[in-house]
Amino acid sequence: MKFNPYKKGRQFEYRVRDELLKLGLIVFRTAKSSGKPRNTDIPYPPVDLIAFTRDGRVIFIECKAGKYYGGYKQKEMRYFDVLPGPYFLVTSYNLKEVLERIKEWMNKKQ
C-alpha cells in the first residue's frame, strides 16, 4: 500500500507520539499542522506534537518523516524564540538522538 505524503507524515507523528508516551509524557497531536505558520501575525510555529511532563513543563515537537526537511529549521527559527518550552525537530533519522535529548531535558531540575 502506497502512502501519500500526509499519511506518511501522520504515521511518523504517531510513532514519535508513542515513543514520547513511553517516556511518561502527556502528548497531544495537532492535526494538519502543515509545517508552516498559518498567520504571520501570530509568532508561533506550527508544531506536530505538544508534550507535557507530569510536573507541567512543556516541549514542542515538529516531525519530518524523511531525512531531508528543506531548510525548514533555518527558515522558521525566528518563531521558536517565543515558545514557552524547548523545541525539537525530529526526523526518522534522528529520532533516537532526539529522544535521548528529551530524556536529558526531563531529568534536569527546573
Number of C-alpha atoms within 10 A of each C-alpha: 3 6 9 8 10 12 11 14 18 18 14 19 25 15 15 24 23 13 15 19 13 10 14 13 22 16 19 13 16 13 11 12 15 12 15 14 16 13 10 10 7 9 15 18 23 21 22 25 22 19 21 17 14 10 9 9 14 19 20 22 21 21 24 21 19 13 11 11 13 8 8 13 13 8 10 15 12 12 15 18 13 11 14 11 15 14 18 19 17 23 21 16 13 11 16 14 12 16 17 11 13 17 13 10 13 18 9 7 5 7
